[in-house]
Amino acid sequence: MSDSRTQDKAAIAAVLTASYKAWEAGDAEGMAADYTADATAIMTGSLRDSREVIRASMAFAFAGPLKDTSTYNKQIGLRFVGRDAAIVVSESGILFPGQTEVPDARKVNATWVFEERDGRWLIAAYHNSPALTPGQ
């Protein structure tokens, strides 16, 4: 593995960490900061088709149903697609106030598509779907 890939992995990890911290702070602006302007986010029942729509929907959620929440995130894999794209797969879930673990029924598998633009790794697309627990 070349040194640039090590640096790229670290840069991608930093973007994910910043996103998780922004969520925990209820900071929609900070959460959307590392998305491309034309990013898409697909979650159950919704398509958010730009950084601004993602920011606005997260601001709404942080003011209401996701107020004071944080996230659980476990990276399952990262692979590069050419020189300027990467795919991260993770297991994630929302931790509501007072929770220390996400119930299996609320965990999701997520796919993050990253693109390097002007030397900066940004989130170009995000998608999640419910994770099935063993035996389902």
C-alpha positions in Angstrom: 0.0 0.0 0.0 1.5 3.3 -1.0 1.9 6.2 1.5 -0.7 8.2 -0.3 -3.3 5.6 0.3 -2.4 5.6 4.0 -2.9 9.4 4.0 -6.1 9.0 2.0 -7.5 6.5 4.6 -6.6 8.9 7.4 -8.2 11.8 5.6 -11.4 9.8 5.0 -11.4 8.7 8.7 -11.1 12.3 9.7 -14.2 13.3 7.6 -16.2 10.5 9.2 -15.1 11.5 12.7 -16.0 15.1 12.0 -19.4 14.0 10.8 -20.1 11.9 13.9 -18.9 14.8 16.2 -21.2 17.3 14.3 -24.1 14.9 14.8 -23.4 14.6 18.5 -23.3 18.4 18.7 -26.6 18.8 16.8 -24.6 20.8 14.2 -26.3 20.4 10.8 -23.9 22.9 9.2 -20.9 21.0 10.4 -22.4 17.7 9.4 -23.0 18.8 5.8 -19.7 20.7 5.5 -17.8 17.6 4.1 -20.5 16.7 1.5 -20.1 17.7 -2.1 -22.6 20.4 -3.3 -24.3 17.7 -5.5 -24.2 15.0 -2.9 -27.1 12.5 -2.4 -28.2 10.9 0.8 -30.8 8.0 0.7 -32.4 6.8 3.9 -35.6 4.9 4.4 -38.3 6.9 2.8 -36.2 9.8 1.7 -33.9 11.1 -1.0 -31.8 14.2 -0.1 -30.3 15.4 -3.4 -27.8 18.2 -2.4 -25.6 19.3 0.4 -28.2 22.1 1.2 -31.1 19.6 1.4 -29.0 17.3 3.6 -28.1 20.3 5.8 -31.7 21.5 6.0 -33.1 18.1 6.8 -30.6 17.5 9.5 -31.2 20.9 11.1 -34.9 20.0 11.2 -34.2 16.6 12.7 -31.7 18.0 15.3 -34.3 20.5 16.4 -36.9 17.7 16.8 -36.7 13.9 16.8 -32.9 13.6 16.8 -32.3 16.3 19.4 -29.5 15.3 21.9 -28.7 12.1 20.0 -25.4 10.6 19.0 -24.4 7.7 16.7 -22.8 4.4 17.0 -20.5 3.6 14.0 -18.4 0.6 13.2 -16.4 0.7 9.9 -16.6 -2.7 8.2 -14.6 -1.9 5.1 -12.9 0.7 2.9 -11.9 0.3 -0.7 -10.6 2.7 -3.3 -12.1 2.9 -6.7 -9.5 4.5 -8.9 -7.4 7.4 -7.6 -10.1 9.8 -6.5 -13.0 7.6 -5.2 -13.5 5.4 -2.2 -16.3 3.4 -0.7 -16.8 2.9 3.1 -19.2 0.4 4.5 -20.2 0.7 8.1 -22.7 -0.5 10.7 -24.4 2.4 12.3 -27.3 3.4 14.5 -28.7 6.3 16.5 -28.2 6.5 20.2 -31.0 8.3 22.0 -30.5 10.1 25.3 -29.6 7.7 28.0 -28.7 4.8 25.7 -25.3 3.3 25.5 -26.1 0.6 22.9 -28.2 0.6 19.7 -30.7 -2.2 19.7 -30.1 -4.6 16.8 -33.5 -3.8 15.3 -32.3 -0.1 14.9 -28.9 -0.8 13.4 -28.3 0.0 9.7 -25.7 -0.9 7.1 -24.4 2.2 5.5 -22.5 2.9 2.3 -20.5 6.1 2.0 -19.1 7.2 -1.4 -16.1 9.5 -1.2 -14.6 11.6 -3.9 -11.4 13.5 -3.8 -11.8 17.0 -5.1 -9.0 19.5 -5.2 -7.0 17.5 -2.7 -9.9 17.1 -0.2 -11.9 14.0 0.4 -15.7 14.7 0.5 -18.8 12.6 0.8 -20.5 12.3 -2.6 -23.2 9.9 -1.6 -24.6 8.1 1.5 -27.1 5.3 1.7 -28.3 3.2 4.6 -30.8 0.4 5.0 -31.8 -1.7 8.1 -29.3 -4.3 9.1 -30.8 -7.7 9.6 -30.0 -9.4 12.9 -28.9 -13.1 12.8 -31.8 -15.4 12.2 -33.9 -12.9 10.3 
